[in-house]
Amino acid sequence: MRFAVALCVLALFVATLALDNGLMRTPPMGWLAWERFRCDIDCQNDPKNCISEVLFRDMADRLAEDGWRELGYVYVNIDDCWAAMDRDSNGRLQADPKRFPSGIPKLASYIHDRGLKLGIYGDMGTLTCGGYPGTPLDKITIDAQTFADWKVDMLKFDGCYSNATEQEQGEEGRRVGGMSKGRVGMDILKVETTGDKWFTQPSAACLTQTLFFLIGYPAMSKALNATGRPIGYSCSWPAYQGGLPPKVNYTQLGEICNLWRNYGDIEDSWNSVLSIADWFFNNQDVLQPAAGPGRWNDPDMLVVGDFGLSMDQSRSQMAMWAIMAAPLFMSNDLRTISSGARTILQNKVAIGINQDPMGVQGRRLIKEKSGIEVFWRPLSDKASALVFFSRRTDMPYRYQTSLGQLNYTTGSYKIYDVFAEREMPTLKDSTHFVVSINPSGVVMWYISAPAGQDQENTHVGGKLRGPAFHRHGNGIAPIVL
């Protein structure tokens, strides 16, 4: 019993050191291939759009030359289907030689020369989701070192062709005798046992907890750190386990990953965007405290500029992702993007709200029976952001309220309309106002706090919960009017 407890304490101590890269203190921004270009490998018939070095060089050029880089969009992220079907003679991953004839290191150099960063994709299973070589436990160390040798700046680590047991603790029923079976290339734990004896309770429970940290996704975190190269780490772990406690422990997750996918893949449709936003805000009591500098909830890519969203819906996605402090990874064709979509994605105030250094994720405050919802996020310098969103599909809706009704404290507030790009008349907390919100659209405001007030006093009820919330049962529920 004493031995089991000591093992658990030691392993938990080691686990807390898993992530120490100092990266992504604000949500990362850039471009990611998957939603727009998927696994198109037909370079003979579709040479400009297939997953190849040509595509990623083109996107790097656009980020560098069309004003994206200066706004913070600096990552060029390869997703699935980049690899050759076989590892090389040394057991290392290699890029498909026909589609990436120059190799990943030269592509990384091309991207770095333009002041950008390269992201790459891996999978903690035998295969990637697209059927390419994955990174099973015995390949974690060599793959992490390969990515570092290639000068990669970010890794997205997916979870296809694995299961929860492998993700948390390696081989199901892992034998503890020296941890020799399926080693991940580092001395994680060394425990002497006799023969093939398995741990029994309570040691098995302890071992499950410790291996939650030390095998699988956590092992890749440690392996990336061990390379000495700063590599941002995106984990898909929560999305494969339902995204919520008790299967997902966000305190622990924040110790090993810079960002994580909580939910399913986004599609190029309004229904997809709305379902993802609904899931995040319906579960905000769990998800909001998990986010902060260096550790972000990821509702998936921005599909603004593709085919499925109207301009109003595009502004809605940008606004809600900004309120959520979400990573901003566009998945579109920057070579042909419309001027309207570019204006939304390059909105400096919306980006500034998303990138606020406090790193506090926003919340939904009110969900009206009329189909109007109000979202709020506290910002640095005693400021805040409000989003008025309409779920309606019929016509613009005139929504009347006041800052006082949203529990802003007494004072006069400067208002800036983010997407109209204009200053509004100063509003007193008691002044009733009307905002006209288009169907599936938003009105987004940046609000400066009255001079001389602390952030804590700007909203009644506390800065992390926001206004217009009341105790309800064991949690906090939005008002439904």
N, C-alpha and C positions, 0 to 999 in steps of 0.2 A: 504493500500500500504506500509506504513512504517513497519507494522508488518510483512508483507511477506518478505520484504528486510532483516529485522533483523533476521528472521528465517533462510533465505538462508545463510547469513554471518555466523551465529552461527554454523549451521550444517557443512558448509565447513571448519570452524576452527576445529571442532571436528574431521572431516574426516582426516585432515592432520596428526592426531596422531594415525591413524589406525594401521600402521605397524612400530614397533620399536623393532625388535628382534635381530638386529646386526648380523644376520646369512648370510651365503652363500656370503661372500665377493668376492669369486671366484666361478666359475660355479661348482655346486655340481657334484659329481662323485659317481658311484656305479653300482648296478645291479637292474633291474626291471623285474618283471615276465611276463608282458602282451604279448609282441609280440611273444615270444617263446612258452609260456605255456598257454596263453589265459585263458579260463574258463574250463579247464579240471578238473572235479570233480569226475571222475570215479576212485576212489582210490582202489576199489576192483580189477579192471583189469589193472590199470596203477599206482601202488602205488608209484613209484619213480618220476613220472612226474605230478601227480595231484596237485592241489592247496591245500597244506597241510603244517603242521609244518615241516614235513620231508624234503620237497623241500627247504624251507627257511633255515633250519639248514644246509642242504648240501651246499647251496650257501654261507652261512656265513663261513663254514669251508674252502671252496675253496678260498674265498677272504682273509681269515686270514692266510692260509697256503701256498698259491701259489704265493705270491709276489704282490698281487693286493692292499692290504690295504696300504702298504708302499708307493705306487704310488699315493694314494688319493682316490681310489675306496672304499668308506667306508659305503655307504648306501645300505641296503638290503631292497628293497621296495616291499611290497605286493600290488598287484593291485586288480581288481574286484574279486568277487565270494568267498571271505573269510568268509563272515558273515553267521550266521544262518538266516533263513527266518523270524524269529520273534524276536522282542526286548524282554528283560527280564521283570520281574514283576515290575521293577523300571523304565521301559521305556528306558533302555540303550541298545545300540548295544552289540551284543555278537558274538563271533566266532562260526563257525559251530562245534558242540561238537564232531563229529566223525572225522573230518579232522584236527581239532586243539584241541585235548583232553586236552592238558596242558594249553590252554588259551593263549591269546596274552601277558599278563604280563610275563609269564615264557619264552615265545619266545623272548621277548625284553631283558630279563635278559641274555639269552643264547647269543644273538647277542652282547650285551654290554660287556659281559665277554671276547669277542674276539676283543675288541677295535673297534667295528663297531656301526652303527646307524640303527635304524628301521624306515622305512617309511610305511605308510598305506594309504588306498584308501577310499574316501567318494564321495558322489554325492549330489549336491545341487538340488535335485528333490525328488519326492515321492519314486522313485526307482533308483537304480544304472543302468548303461547301461546293466548289466547282469540280471537285475530283482530282485536284493536283496534290503533290506531296505535302502532307501536314507535318506537324512538329510533335511527335509523340514524346513521352517523358525522357527517353534516352537520347533525344536530339535537341533538347532545350539549350544546353550549353553551347553546342557547336553552332546552332542557328543564331543565338544571340551574338556570338562572336562574329559570325559571318555578316550579320547586319551592321555591326560596329565597324568591321573591316571595310565594308562598302560605303561607310560614312552616311548611313541612314540616320534620320533625325526623329522618326516616330514609327512605332509599330502598332498596328491594329491586330489584335489577337482574337480570332474567332473561335467558335466552339463546335463546329460540325464534326460528325464522326467521332464524338466523345460522349461521355455521359457525366452526370453530376458527381459520381464517385471519382472518376478520373480527374475531373476539374478540381475537386476539393482535396483528394487524398491519393491520387495515383491509382495503382492497380487495386481493384476491389479485393478486400481482405488482404492488403499488403502484408507480407511477412516481415517481421522486424529484425530478423537475424542479420545484423550488420547493414541493413537496407541495401543489400547487394543485388537484389532482384529488381531489374528495371531502374537502375540508378539514373539520376538526372545529371550526373557529372559533377557533383559537389558533395562534400560531407555534410549532410543535413542533420542526421541523427545517427548515432552508432550505439546500438543496444544489443548486448549479448543475450541470446536465448539458447535453449537446448533444442536441437533438431528443428522440426517444423512446428513447434508449439506456437499456437496463436494466442494473442493477448485476449484476456477475458475481462469482464466488468470487474472493477471500475476502470481498469487501464484502457480498455477499448474505447470508452467514451472520451477519455483524455486524449488518446491518440487521434481520434477523429477530429477533435477540436484543433489539435496542433497541426495536423496535416492539412487542415483547411487553409492554414497560412503557408505551409512549407512545401507543398507539392502542387504541380499543375500551374495555374495562373500565378500564384505567389512565387513559384520557382523561376518562372520566366522573369518576373520582376527583379529577383535577386541576380539572375544571370545577366540581365541588361546592365544593372548597376556594376556588376563585377567587370564588365568590359572597360570601364573607365570613360566611355563616351556617353554624353547626355542624350538619352533617347526617351522621348515621351511615350507613355504606355497606355494604350486604350484596350480595355478588357470588355469582352462580350459576355462575361460570366453571368451577370444578373438576368440578362434576356433569356438565358437557357434554363433559368430556375424560377421563373415567374415574376422576377423583379421586386419581390416584397419579402419582408420577414415572415416566418422565421428562416426560410431557406436562404435569404440574403441578409448578411450582417453588414450594413453600410459603414459602420465605424471601422470594422476590419478591412473592408474593401478600400476605404480611403487611405489605408496604410500601404497598399501595394500597387494601386493604379492611379494614373493622373485623370482619367475619365473612363466612363463605362457606359455601355449600351444597356438600358434598362428594359427595353420593350422591343417589339417586332420591327422589321424593316419598313421604312417609309416607301410609299409608291407615289407616282406622279399623278395624284388625284386629290381633290379637296377632302373627300371622305377619309382618305388615309391621314392627311394632315390633322384633320379635326379629331379623329379617333385617338391619335397619339397625344394631342394636346389635352383631350379629355382625361385620358389615363393619368397623365402627369399631374394635372390639377386635382383630379379626384383623389389622388394619393399624396397630395402635397405635404401632409403632416409628417409622413415618413421620409419623403424625398428631399424636402427643403433643407433640413438640418444636415443632410449628408454632403451638400455642396459647399464649396469654398475654394479659396486660392489653392491651386494645385490638385484639385479633386472635384470633378464636375459630372453631373448627370448629363447624359447625351441622348436627346430625343431623335437623333439621326439627322440626315442631311437636309439642307435647304434645296427645295425643288423649284425655287423661283427662277424663271427663265426657261423652263421646259415647256410642256404642252398642256398640262392638266389644270393649271390655276389661272384664274382671272387676275387682273391687276389688283383688285380689292383683296382677293384671297392671298395674293403674294404679299401685300402689305401686312395682312393678318399673320401670316407665318413669320415674317421678319419681326413683327412686334412681339408676338408671344415667345419666340426664341430669345429675343432680347430680355424680356421680363424673366424668363427662366434661367438666365445666365448660361445659356446652352452654347456648346461649341458651334461655330458658324462655318461649316464645311459645305460649300456649294457643290452641287452635282448637276452641271449643265454644260452647254457648249459655249465657252467664252469667245470663240471665234465668230459666232453668229448671234449672240445674245441681243435681245431688243433693247432699245434705249430706255424703255419704261422699266424693264426688269433691272437693268444696270443702275438706274436711278434709285430704285428701292434698295438694292444690295449695297450701294455705295453711299447710302445716307449716313452722314457723319454723326449725327446726333443719335440715331438708332444704334449705330456701332458703339458710340461712347457709352450708352446705357448698358449695352451688353458687356462691354469691357470694363465696367466700373471696378476699381481696385478693391473695394470692400468685399466684393465677391458674394454678396448675399442674394440668394435666389428669391425671386418674387413669388407672390401668391395670388390666387383668385379671392377677391373680397366678397363679391356679391354675384348671385346667380338669380336673375329676375324671371318671373313667370312669362314676361313679355319676350323672352329670348335674348335679353341684353345681359352681358356679363362685364364685370369691372375687375381689372387686375392691377396690382400695385407692387412696386419694388423700391426699397430704400436704397439711396445712393450716397456717395461721398459728398462732402461739403453741405450737409444738411438738406440735400435735394432728394427728390423722389421722381418716379415715373408712374403715370396712370395710363391704362389702356381701356378704352370703352369698345367692346366687341359685340357685334350683332350676329346671332345665329339665324336670324330671320332670312327668308327667301323671297319676300313679297315686294318690299319697297323700302326706301330709307326710313329710319325710325328716329323720331325726335325724343331724345332721352333727357329728362330734366332731373337735376339734383343740385347739390352744393357741396363745396369742400367740407363744410361743417357736418353735413349728413354722412360724409365719408370719414368723419371723426378727425379731420384736420383741426388743429387747435386755432385759437383766435389769432388773426393776423391777416396781412395782405400778401398775396403770393404772385410772383411773376410766372407766367405760363408761356411755354413755347410749343407750338404745334409741330410735331416732328415731321410728319409727311407733307403737311402744307408748307413747311419750312418758313414759318413766320411767327413773330411774337404776337401774343394775344393780349387783350386788355388785362391789367392787373385785377385779380379777383380777391375779394375779402372772403373769409371763411363762411360768412353768412349770406353771401350773394348767390341766388339761384341762377343757374345757367342751363342752357339747352345745347346738346351736341347732336348733330344729325349724322347718323351712322348708316352707311350703305349696307345692303344685304351681304352677309359673310365678310363684312369689312370692319375696319377699326378706325378710331380716332386715338392717337397716341400723344400724350403730353409729357413734357419735361417740366417739372415744377421746382422752382427755387424756394427754399424755406424763408420765412420772414427773418430779417436780420435780428441777431441777438438771441435766437432760440437754439437750444441744443437739439440734436437729432431725436433724442429720447422724448422731447416734449413736443415735437412737431405733430405726432399722432397720438391720440388718446388710445391707451391699450397696449403700447409697447411697439418698438420699431421692428421686431422680428415677426410678430403676428400681423401687424398692420391694422388699419382702421376697420370698423364695421364687422368685427368678429366678436362672438359671445361664446362663453363656455357652454358646451353642449355634451352631456354625458361625460365620457372620459377624454374627449378631444375638443377641437374647435371647429365649428361648422359655419359655413357661409349663410348669411341672411338670404332667405327667399321671400321676395315681396310680392 
